[in-house]
Amino acid sequence: MITQNHGEVVRKWIVENLDFIKSMPGSKPRGHKGVVFGIQDMQSAAVKRKLLEQNFPYNELKYIEEELINKYNIPVNKYAESGIMMVYSEDGYKCKWHTDTTDDQNVYTTRLNVLLSKPEQGGEPIIKKIGSKLVIPIEKNEPWICVAGKYEHSTVKSKGSTPRILLSFGYDVPKVMLENLNHI
């Protein structure tokens, strides 16, 4: 579990700033079903500047990132495409099946994830590994890792009035490192 108070500060900011989030360029992820929007590349200077103007709690975001990096022993050498992202979704949301891609065949995009808010039903990640689909049972503030550049992944359809709020930290990690850490 991540430290609850850091997650709660970020979750509260997200809920209180939905109109701002919706107004950000590219806030509607392509191919996803249901009410969903978010912010990508939260680590970039341009996005960070806009978020800081809205008093986004970057210190708490950094604490969460450090907790996840330490838990999974993933060094941050290079952010993946989309980098740090926040995704807010409501009843009926389902992530499309996809695998993240990189230009480098020696790395896999790897995402360290945590739900700051979990719907009453559904919302769990699904990862396809070697011919099977694995639904990962998770609770609010419980992290999971997805080697998104190797495994196709999606979510269980969200149901209920509580939104699904995801923080996802994406890095391009050398395949050999992921193998040595038993993440693949």
Secondary structure, DSSP 8 states (H G I E B T S, - for coil): ---HHHHHHHHHHHHHTHHHHHHSTT-S-TT-BSSEEEE--TTSHHHHHHHHHTT--HHHHHHHHHHHHHHHT---S-EEEEEEEEEEE-TT-B---B----S-TTEEEEEEEEEEE--SB---EEEEETTEEEE----TT-EEEE-TTTS-EEE---BSSS-EEEEEEEEEEEHHHHHHTT--
